[in-house]
Amino acid sequence: MLRDYAQTENWRLLDRALEWFIDLPERLSLVGFMELSPDSFLWQIFDGTTFYYLYAEDYVPSLGHVIDQINDFYQKDLSLHFIPAKVPLAFEDATPNKSAKIYKPPDDEYEFARYSSQSGYDFVFLLTA
């Protein structure tokens, strides 16, 4: 699971997660890793040209929630843009939804599916600024 990075700092976990959204660039630098809460995680990654924000959380009520969490952490509006997942994940088929006792589908369910992937019990999103 991607959240295992918090204990292992295993770069391969990040590589796999990034590959769900983009082809891996030749170089990647980890700018920062933040455990925003016990169940939400944020990585800032730079490829020499673009800053990427990889976000994972088990309960994500909307795409706006993801943007709000990142902007709240940095305390500024980063003008974030979601990168579509290579293989969109239907909300009803997602492990985070299936494993939760109660999980209300997000209002933007179809857009949510377009931009989300999963890692264990977490939804995963990749954004750029």
C-alpha positions in Angstrom: 0.0 0.0 0.0 1.1 3.5 -0.8 0.6 4.6 2.8 3.3 2.2 3.8 5.8 4.8 2.6 5.4 6.5 5.9 7.2 3.6 7.6 9.4 2.3 4.8 10.3 5.3 2.6 10.3 2.8 -0.3 10.5 4.8 -3.5 9.1 1.9 -5.5 5.7 2.6 -3.9 5.8 6.1 -5.3 6.9 4.9 -8.7 4.0 2.4 -9.0 1.5 5.1 -7.9 2.8 7.6 -10.4 2.6 5.0 -13.1 -1.1 4.8 -12.6 -1.3 8.4 -14.0 1.8 9.2 -16.0 4.8 7.5 -17.7 7.7 7.8 -15.3 10.1 10.6 -16.1 13.9 9.9 -16.2 14.4 11.8 -13.0 12.3 12.4 -10.0 13.1 14.2 -6.8 11.1 14.0 -3.6 10.6 17.5 -2.4 8.5 16.5 0.6 6.4 13.9 2.3 3.7 14.9 4.8 1.4 12.8 6.9 -1.5 15.2 7.0 -3.6 13.0 9.3 -3.4 9.3 10.3 -5.3 8.5 7.1 -4.2 11.2 4.6 -0.8 11.5 2.9 0.8 14.0 0.5 4.0 13.8 -1.5 5.5 16.6 -3.5 7.6 15.4 -6.4 9.6 17.3 -9.0 10.8 16.0 -12.3 13.0 19.0 -13.3 10.1 20.7 -15.0 6.8 19.9 -13.2 5.8 19.8 -9.5 3.5 16.8 -8.8 1.3 16.4 -5.8 0.4 12.8 -5.0 -2.4 12.5 -2.5 -3.8 9.4 -0.7 -6.7 9.1 1.7 -9.2 6.5 2.7 -12.3 8.7 2.8 -12.5 11.4 0.1 -15.9 13.1 -0.1 -15.1 15.0 -3.3 -12.3 16.2 -5.7 -12.6 19.6 -4.0 -11.7 18.0 -0.7 -8.3 16.9 -2.2 -7.6 20.4 -3.5 -8.6 21.9 -0.2 -6.4 19.6 1.8 -3.3 20.4 -0.3 -4.0 24.1 -0.3 -4.6 24.1 3.4 -1.3 22.4 4.0 0.6 24.9 1.9 -1.6 27.8 3.1 -2.0 29.2 -0.4 -3.9 28.6 -3.6 -1.7 26.4 -5.8 -4.1 26.4 -8.8 -4.0 22.6 -8.8 -5.1 20.4 -11.8 -5.9 16.7 -11.6 -4.2 14.3 -13.9 -6.6 11.6 -15.2 -5.8 8.0 -14.2 -4.7 5.8 -17.0 -7.4 3.3 -16.0 -10.3 5.1 -14.4 -11.7 3.5 -11.2 -15.4 3.2 -10.8 -16.3 4.4 -7.3 -18.6 1.4 -6.7 -15.8 -1.0 -7.5 -13.1 0.7 -5.4 -11.7 -1.1 -2.4 -12.0 2.1 -0.2 -15.7 2.1 -0.9 -16.3 -1.6 -0.6 -14.3 -2.0 2.6 -16.1 0.9 4.4 -19.2 0.3 6.4 -20.7 3.5 5.1 -19.3 5.6 2.3 -21.5 8.2 0.6 -20.6 8.5 -3.1 -19.1 11.9 -3.9 -21.4 14.4 -5.7 -18.9 14.4 -8.6 -18.7 10.6 -8.7 -18.0 10.3 -12.5 -15.3 13.0 -12.4 -14.0 11.4 -9.2 -13.7 8.1 -11.0 -11.8 9.7 -13.9 -9.1 11.1 -11.6 -8.8 8.4 -8.9 -6.8 5.2 -8.5 -6.5 3.1 -5.4 -3.9 1.6 -3.1 -5.2 -0.7 -0.5 -7.9 1.1 1.4 -6.9 4.5 0.0 -8.0 6.6 -3.0 -5.0 8.1 -4.8 -4.8 11.3 -6.9 -2.1 13.0 -8.8 -2.2 16.7 -9.4 0.1 19.4 -10.9 0.3 23.1 -10.1 
